[in-house]
C-alpha cells in the first residue's frame, strides 16, 4: 500500500502537467514529475532532468 505522498507524486507523474515546487530554501522550480523513488523526485525542467530530495521540498502547486 502506498502512502498519500507517493500516490500524489504518481498522479502528478501520470498527468504530465507543469507544476511549481517550492524548496525549503525558498527556491522555486517549475517542471514535470518524471520519476519517483523513496527519497527523491525526478523533474524535467526546461528540457533537463533535476533530481530533488523529497526532504528539501516545502510546497507543490499545480
N, C-alpha and C positions, 0 to 999 in steps of 0.2 A: 504494500500500500504506500502510495506517495503522500508526502505531506503537502499542505496548501501551497507552500512556496514553489515546490517542484511542479505542481500542476499549473500554477500561474505562468512560470517560465516556459513550460511546454506549450501552453496555449499561445503565448506570445510568439514562440518559435514557429508554430504552425501557421499563424495568421500572416507572418512576414510583413508586419506593419512597422513603420518607424516609430520609435519611442524615445523619450528623453530619460536618461539615467543621471541622477544627481549623486555624486560620491560624497562621502563623509567630509572630505576636504573642501566641498563646495563646487568642484569641477563638474561641468555638465558634458555629457556625451549623448549625441543623437545618432541612432542607428537601429539595426535589426538584430534580434537574437538569432544566432545560427547554431548554437550548441550549448549544452548544459552538462555539468557533472556535479559531484558532491560539493566541491569548493569553489568552482569558477563558472562564469558565464562568458561565452564567446560571442562577441558582437561584430557585425560588419558595419564599419564606419568609413564613409567616403571611399568605398572600394577596398578598404584594408581591414584585416582582422585585428581585433583588440580583445585580449583576454583580461577580464576583470575578476578579481576575487570577490565573492559574494559578501564577505565581511566588510568590504570597502564601500558597498552600496548603501546609500541612505534612502533614496526615493526613486520610484519608477513611475513615469506618467506616459499615457498613450494619447 
